[in-house]
Every structure is written in C-alpha cells, then in structure tokens.
C-alpha cells in the first residue's frame, strides 16, 4: 500500500517572481496588498501557495458585476 503525501509549497514574493517570467516582485506585492492574489501574511512577509499561484495565472477570477444600489439620485438638468 503506497501513501501519497500532498505537500503545500509556499513561495515568497521573490520566489514567485522568479517562477513567472514577466511578473515583477512589485506587481506580485501589489496584488497581495490589494487582495487580488490569495496569500498569507506571516510577519512582514507575504507567502503564496504555489498551486494557488499557478491556478490564479491559468484561470483568472471572473470580475464581479457591480450591483445596483436602487437608491434615488438627483439628476442634473
């Protein structure tokens, strides 16, 4: 009987930038700060799961459509 172990590999921003050509450390950091990239903050570092990074880049999230607020607004004439 063989056991398979699922290992979770966490990447720093620098390691993630090295894995993805054309994606800078600055851009990855901005995506983490804005909440665009799922990540974990450990102290001062942002850690990104390697599998999540690959899934995020291959299957980008669908942007949410703005919901109407159904409030009355004054229209300037």
MARFIKE-709252 format. One record per atom (N, C-alpha, C): residue number from 0; x, y, z; atom name. Coordinates in Angstrom, 3 decimals. Layout:
N
NUM|X|Y|Z|CA
...
***
This chain:
77
0|0.845|-1.164|0.000|N
0|0.000|0.000|0.000|CA
0|0.899|1.237|0.000|C
1|0.691|2.109|-0.959|N
1|1.508|3.312|-1.039|CA
1|0.710|4.507|-0.542|C
2|1.429|5.395|0.120|N
2|0.791|6.610|0.603|CA
2|1.275|7.780|-0.227|C
3|0.356|8.628|-0.616|N
3|0.747|9.833|-1.324|CA
3|0.615|10.992|-0.356|C
4|1.637|11.816|-0.338|N
4|1.589|12.971|0.543|CA
4|1.427|14.219|-0.302|C
5|0.477|14.994|0.056|N
5|0.269|16.268|-0.618|CA
5|1.054|17.316|0.136|C
6|2.060|17.845|-0.513|N
6|2.848|18.876|0.138|CA
6|2.409|20.235|-0.382|C
7|2.337|21.140|0.530|N
7|1.982|22.508|0.169|CA
7|3.268|23.299|0.150|C
8|3.569|23.882|-0.988|N
8|4.790|24.679|-1.124|CA
8|4.399|26.146|-1.125|C
9|4.910|26.853|-0.136|N
9|4.647|28.282|-0.025|CA
9|5.837|29.038|-0.600|C
10|5.544|30.072|-1.379|N
10|6.569|30.875|-2.023|CA
10|6.559|32.285|-1.461|C
11|7.741|32.859|-1.333|N
11|7.819|34.276|-1.014|CA
11|7.551|35.060|-2.293|C
12|7.446|36.346|-2.172|N
12|7.217|37.176|-3.357|CA
12|8.388|37.041|-4.325|C
13|9.614|37.010|-3.804|N
13|10.792|36.866|-4.666|CA
13|10.776|35.537|-5.414|C
14|10.441|34.459|-4.709|N
14|10.402|33.138|-5.345|CA
14|9.293|33.071|-6.402|C
15|8.146|33.673|-6.116|N
15|7.049|33.679|-7.085|CA
15|7.435|34.458|-8.336|C
16|8.148|35.572|-8.161|N
16|8.575|36.375|-9.314|CA
16|9.588|35.606|-10.165|C
17|10.424|34.803|-9.546|N
17|11.393|34.003|-10.299|CA
17|10.708|32.889|-11.085|C
18|9.593|32.372|-10.566|N
18|8.873|31.282|-11.240|CA
18|8.087|31.757|-12.459|C
19|7.656|33.019|-12.440|N
19|6.806|33.517|-13.516|CA
19|7.547|34.624|-14.257|C
20|8.095|34.333|-15.432|N
20|8.785|35.385|-16.185|CA
20|7.808|36.477|-16.596|C
21|8.233|37.706|-16.470|N
21|7.401|38.834|-16.857|CA
21|6.550|39.388|-15.738|C
22|6.482|38.700|-14.612|N
22|5.725|39.180|-13.460|CA
22|6.733|39.651|-12.415|C
23|6.701|40.934|-12.112|N
23|7.711|41.510|-11.221|CA
23|7.335|41.330|-9.753|C
24|8.346|41.476|-8.900|N
24|8.114|41.410|-7.461|CA
24|7.148|42.511|-7.033|C
25|7.317|43.685|-7.619|N
25|6.449|44.813|-7.283|CA
25|4.994|44.488|-7.585|C
26|4.729|43.931|-8.759|N
26|3.353|43.621|-9.159|CA
26|2.748|42.542|-8.268|C
27|3.526|41.526|-7.929|N
27|3.021|40.466|-7.054|CA
27|2.693|41.039|-5.676|C
28|3.564|41.895|-5.149|N
28|3.328|42.521|-3.852|CA
28|2.050|43.359|-3.880|C
29|1.862|44.133|-4.955|N
29|0.656|44.947|-5.091|CA
29|-0.600|44.070|-5.143|C
30|-0.534|42.955|-5.859|N
30|-1.685|42.059|-5.942|CA
30|-2.011|41.471|-4.570|C
31|-0.982|41.182|-3.768|N
31|-1.206|40.655|-2.416|CA
31|-1.827|41.717|-1.520|C
32|-1.302|42.930|-1.572|N
32|-1.804|44.011|-0.726|CA
32|-3.256|44.340|-1.054|C
33|-3.589|44.372|-2.330|N
33|-4.956|44.702|-2.764|CA
33|-5.945|43.557|-2.598|C
34|-5.448|42.358|-2.291|N
34|-6.324|41.213|-2.125|CA
34|-6.662|40.516|-3.424|C
35|-5.959|40.862|-4.505|N
35|-6.208|40.222|-5.799|CA
35|-5.617|38.817|-5.833|C
36|-4.485|38.627|-5.155|N
36|-3.797|37.337|-5.120|CA
36|-4.004|36.715|-3.740|C
37|-4.580|35.506|-3.681|N
37|-4.727|34.862|-2.377|CA
37|-3.356|34.602|-1.762|C
38|-3.162|35.041|-0.532|N
38|-1.872|34.871|0.131|CA
38|-2.059|34.850|1.638|C
39|-0.964|34.561|2.331|N
39|-0.942|34.544|3.782|CA
39|0.139|35.511|4.224|C
40|-0.161|36.347|5.196|N
40|0.843|37.266|5.698|CA
40|1.448|36.651|6.953|C
41|2.750|36.422|6.902|N
41|3.483|35.852|8.024|CA
41|4.506|36.889|8.477|C
42|4.165|37.620|9.519|N
42|5.036|38.712|9.937|CA
42|4.988|39.824|8.913|C
43|6.140|40.136|8.349|N
43|6.209|41.171|7.306|CA
43|6.199|40.576|5.903|C
44|6.223|39.251|5.811|N
44|6.287|38.583|4.504|CA
44|4.916|38.132|4.046|C
45|4.759|38.141|2.739|N
45|3.579|37.552|2.113|CA
45|3.992|36.205|1.555|C
46|3.233|35.160|1.882|N
46|3.503|33.820|1.371|CA
46|2.363|33.412|0.452|C
47|2.748|32.869|-0.698|N
47|1.778|32.492|-1.721|CA
47|1.917|30.997|-1.975|C
48|0.813|30.287|-1.932|N
48|0.825|28.856|-2.223|CA
48|1.118|28.671|-3.715|C
49|2.066|27.800|-4.013|N
49|2.480|27.590|-5.402|CA
49|1.313|27.126|-6.268|C
50|0.495|26.205|-5.753|N
50|-0.647|25.702|-6.524|CA
50|-1.671|26.811|-6.775|C
51|-1.874|27.678|-5.786|N
51|-2.821|28.787|-5.938|CA
51|-2.298|29.785|-6.965|C
52|-0.994|30.041|-6.945|N
52|-0.386|30.952|-7.918|CA
52|-0.589|30.438|-9.341|C
53|-0.337|29.162|-9.548|N
53|-0.499|28.570|-10.884|CA
53|-1.962|28.627|-11.316|C
54|-2.874|28.287|-10.394|N
54|-4.304|28.321|-10.722|CA
54|-4.757|29.752|-11.009|C
55|-4.258|30.723|-10.238|N
55|-4.628|32.129|-10.437|CA
55|-4.180|32.621|-11.809|C
56|-3.001|32.196|-12.248|N
56|-2.474|32.653|-13.534|CA
56|-3.099|31.927|-14.722|C
57|-3.487|30.678|-14.549|N
57|-4.067|29.927|-15.654|CA
57|-5.578|30.093|-15.746|C
58|-6.230|30.333|-14.607|N
58|-7.685|30.517|-14.571|CA
58|-7.995|31.794|-13.798|C
59|-7.836|32.967|-14.432|N
59|-8.066|34.209|-13.700|CA
59|-9.491|34.307|-13.178|C
60|-9.668|34.916|-12.008|N
60|-11.022|35.028|-11.453|CA
60|-11.892|35.940|-12.310|C
61|-13.172|35.632|-12.331|N
61|-14.126|36.431|-13.097|CA
61|-14.491|37.653|-12.257|C
62|-14.325|38.863|-12.817|N
62|-14.659|40.053|-12.023|CA
62|-16.149|40.118|-11.723|C
63|-16.459|40.582|-10.513|N
63|-17.860|40.691|-10.108|CA
63|-18.510|41.883|-10.789|C
64|-19.761|41.716|-11.155|N
64|-20.521|42.793|-11.756|CA
64|-21.022|43.702|-10.636|C
65|-20.935|45.014|-10.823|N
65|-21.440|45.902|-9.777|CA
65|-22.950|45.745|-9.612|C
66|-23.355|45.719|-8.358|N
66|-24.782|45.565|-8.076|CA
66|-25.434|46.946|-8.013|C
67|-26.625|47.071|-8.575|N
67|-27.300|48.362|-8.490|CA
67|-27.682|48.650|-7.039|C
68|-27.541|49.897|-6.639|N
68|-27.845|50.252|-5.254|CA
68|-29.308|50.613|-5.040|C
69|-30.075|50.784|-6.130|N
69|-31.516|51.051|-6.064|CA
69|-31.850|52.270|-5.203|C
70|-30.989|53.248|-5.212|N
70|-31.251|54.479|-4.471|CA
70|-31.632|55.580|-5.449|C
71|-32.440|56.496|-4.998|N
71|-32.838|57.633|-5.828|CA
71|-31.691|58.634|-5.848|C
72|-31.426|59.135|-7.045|N
72|-30.376|60.130|-7.202|CA
72|-30.917|61.342|-7.939|C
73|-30.400|62.457|-7.584|N
73|-30.785|63.692|-8.268|CA
73|-30.099|63.727|-9.631|C
74|-30.845|64.060|-10.657|N
74|-30.316|64.163|-12.000|CA
74|-30.232|65.628|-12.363|C
75|-29.049|66.064|-12.733|N
75|-28.850|67.467|-13.101|CA
75|-29.419|67.699|-14.492|C
76|-30.156|68.787|-14.659|N
76|-30.711|69.134|-15.972|CA
76|-30.145|70.421|-16.487|C
***
